[in-house]
């Protein structure tokens, strides 16, 4: 019997909002995770990049450890982890 891979859910804080992102098996890069969270910052149109730009930094909230945008999600995070994404633009 084949082992099925777990669907990962990562909690991403973008400025003042926490967004839960379903990452499937986590084969995407952290760049993707940040981009999805930024898009969902705009809850109506999913076009958060218009006010926030692109992800420039990701760090684990619990440890403050900085992660590379080129890291693969499943290699550096586990289900339920919380990260913070810094953006290229400030919404204020």
Secondary structure, DSSP 8 states (H G I E B T S, - for coil): --------EEEEEETTEEEEEE-TTS-SBHHHHHHHHHHHHSTTTS-THHHH--EEEEEETTT--EE-TTSBHHHH--TT-EEEEEESS---
